[in-house]
């Protein structure tokens, strides 16, 4: 299948601190692809570089065959790429419903996602639609952040460490809802260090170490080979 998103030889730094050293990856429409690796290996920086939040020093990001390297984040979002950041960044003083409605107003894209559709996907949000987001639990905030991103009707969803800091039952619920999105055909790029979470979702994986891709392949290859997982991820 032709790639929907291509990342070619990406190099990114924060000041004098280099983080990515020639990262390349691709994802086809309808795939769920995971960036795996421990903290600090460059997973979030790869996401931020794709989204335009951190400008690469070299390399290229291509979306539907067109170079978008260096685009402003709002341009990337309006082209069809949605980003769920690691730190969630809900609008704490706005209610759940207002967080969703703000996203709808600025989206610049038409589609099927409405607050009701988000509540259908994440039923725990419906009874607290009038509660300020700053008073939500971590799991509720994560659901809201994903829902708010969906309100922009993305074709590709970037999920940065969605399971981090959440209780196991919440993580399981979140995994099931992301599976629903995958089954609906949404393309997903997931950055995670939770191996079990990732391998239950992903079709393919890229394992990062020290800002480079150390392994790429089908998730089944990594899931079924404990020795390979141990060697790549030091588990």
C-alpha positions in Angstrom: 0.0 0.0 0.0 1.1 3.5 -0.7 2.3 5.4 2.4 -0.1 8.0 3.9 2.7 9.4 6.0 6.4 9.2 5.3 9.2 10.3 7.6 12.6 10.4 5.8 16.0 10.6 7.6 14.7 12.9 10.3 17.2 14.7 12.5 16.0 16.9 15.3 17.7 18.8 18.1 16.8 21.0 21.1 19.5 23.6 20.9 22.8 21.8 21.0 21.2 18.6 22.2 20.6 16.3 19.3 17.7 13.8 19.8 16.9 12.2 16.4 19.6 10.8 14.2 18.1 9.8 10.9 14.7 8.4 11.8 12.7 7.0 8.9 9.2 5.4 9.0 6.0 5.1 7.1 2.4 4.3 7.7 -0.3 3.3 5.2 -3.9 4.3 5.5 -5.8 2.1 8.0 -2.6 0.9 9.8 -1.8 1.1 13.4 1.9 1.6 13.8 3.8 1.9 17.1 7.0 3.6 18.1 8.4 1.5 21.0 11.3 2.3 23.3 12.2 3.4 26.7 11.9 7.0 28.0 14.2 9.5 26.3 14.9 7.5 23.0 13.1 10.1 20.8 9.5 8.8 20.5 7.9 12.1 21.6 10.4 14.1 19.6 9.4 12.1 16.5 5.8 12.9 17.1 6.5 16.6 17.7 8.6 16.8 14.5 5.8 15.3 12.5 3.3 17.7 14.0 5.4 20.8 13.5 5.9 21.5 17.2 9.6 21.0 16.9 11.3 21.8 13.7 13.7 19.2 12.3 17.2 20.2 11.5 17.3 17.8 8.5 15.1 15.3 6.8 11.6 15.4 5.5 8.0 14.7 6.6 5.6 13.8 3.7 1.8 13.6 4.0 -0.1 12.1 1.2 2.9 12.5 -1.0 3.5 16.2 -0.2 6.3 17.7 1.9 4.9 19.3 5.1 8.3 19.7 6.9 8.3 23.0 8.7 4.6 23.6 8.5 3.0 25.3 11.5 1.1 22.9 13.8 -2.3 24.3 12.9 -1.6 23.8 9.2 -0.6 20.2 9.9 -3.8 19.7 12.0 -6.0 21.1 9.2 -4.3 18.9 6.7 -5.7 15.9 8.6 -3.2 14.9 11.3 -4.4 15.0 14.9 -2.1 14.9 17.9 -2.8 13.7 21.4 0.1 14.9 23.6 1.7 13.0 26.4 0.7 15.7 28.9 -2.9 15.9 27.7 -3.3 19.7 28.0 -7.0 19.9 28.6 -8.5 23.4 29.0 -8.8 23.1 32.8 -11.3 25.9 33.2 -13.6 24.7 30.5 -16.1 21.9 30.9 -15.8 18.6 29.1 -18.4 19.7 26.6 -16.7 23.1 26.1 -13.4 21.4 25.5 -15.0 19.4 22.7 -16.9 22.3 21.2 -13.8 24.6 21.1 -12.1 21.9 19.0 -15.1 21.7 16.7 -15.1 25.5 16.2 -11.4 25.7 15.2 -11.1 22.4 13.3 -11.4 23.7 9.8 -12.4 20.2 8.7 -15.8 18.5 8.3 -16.6 15.0 9.4 -18.7 12.7 11.6 -17.3 13.5 15.0 -19.6 15.4 17.3 -19.7 15.6 21.2 -22.4 12.9 21.1 -20.1 10.7 19.0 -17.3 11.2 21.5 -19.6 10.3 24.4 -20.6 7.2 22.5 -17.0 6.2 22.2 -16.2 7.2 25.8 -19.4 6.7 27.8 -17.8 7.8 31.2 -17.6 11.4 29.8 -21.3 11.8 29.1 -22.5 12.2 32.7 -19.7 14.6 33.5 -20.1 16.8 30.3 -20.7 19.8 32.5 -17.7 19.3 34.8 -14.6 21.4 34.5 -11.8 19.5 32.9 -9.3 20.4 35.6 -11.4 18.3 38.1 -11.2 15.1 36.0 -9.2 12.1 36.8 -6.2 11.2 34.7 -8.1 8.6 32.8 -11.0 11.0 32.2 -8.6 13.6 31.0 -7.0 11.2 28.6 -10.4 10.2 27.1 -11.3 13.9 26.8 -8.0 14.7 25.1 -8.5 11.9 22.5 -12.1 13.0 22.0 -11.1 16.6 21.6 -8.6 15.6 18.9 -11.2 13.5 17.1 -13.5 16.5 16.9 -11.1 17.8 14.3 -11.9 14.7 12.2 -8.3 13.6 11.6 -7.3 11.0 9.0 -4.2 10.1 11.1 -4.2 10.1 14.9 -0.8 10.6 16.7 -1.1 9.1 20.3 1.9 10.0 22.5 2.2 7.7 25.6 -1.6 7.4 26.1 -1.3 4.8 28.9 1.3 6.6 31.0 0.3 7.1 34.6 -3.1 5.4 34.3 -4.4 2.5 36.4 -4.5 -0.9 34.8 -8.3 -1.0 34.5 -8.3 2.4 32.8 -5.6 1.4 30.5 -7.6 -1.7 29.4 -10.7 0.5 28.8 -8.6 2.9 26.8 -7.1 0.1 24.7 -10.5 -1.2 23.8 -11.6 2.2 22.6 -8.5 2.7 20.5 -9.2 -0.7 19.0 -12.7 0.6 18.1 -11.1 3.6 16.3 -8.7 1.2 14.5 -11.7 -1.0 13.4 -13.4 2.0 12.0 -10.4 2.5 9.7 -8.7 5.4 11.5 -4.9 5.4 10.8 -3.0 5.5 14.1 0.7 6.2 15.0 1.3 5.3 18.6 4.3 6.2 20.8 4.5 3.9 23.8 6.8 2.2 26.2 4.1 -0.1 27.4 4.9 -3.2 25.4 1.8 -5.2 26.1 -0.5 -2.2 25.3 1.4 -1.5 22.1 1.6 -5.1 20.7 -2.2 -5.6 21.2 -2.9 -2.6 19.0 -0.1 -2.3 16.4 0.1 -3.9 13.0 3.8 -2.9 12.7 6.4 -1.5 15.1 9.5 0.6 15.1 11.8 0.3 18.1 13.8 3.4 18.8 17.1 3.5 20.7 19.2 6.7 21.2 17.3 8.5 18.5 17.7 5.8 15.8 15.5 3.0 14.5 16.9 -0.2 15.8 14.1 -2.6 14.6 11.1 -2.4 12.3 8.7 -5.2 11.4 5.4 -6.8 12.1 4.2 -6.6 15.7 3.7 -10.4 15.7 7.4 -10.9 15.2 8.1 -9.0 18.4 5.2 -10.4 20.3 6.1 -14.0 19.6 9.8 -13.7 20.2 10.6 -13.1 23.8 14.4 -13.2 23.2 14.0 -10.4 20.5 11.9 -8.3 22.9 14.5 -8.7 25.6 17.3 -7.8 23.3 15.6 -4.7 21.9 13.8 -3.4 24.9 15.9 -4.7 27.8 12.8 -6.1 29.6 
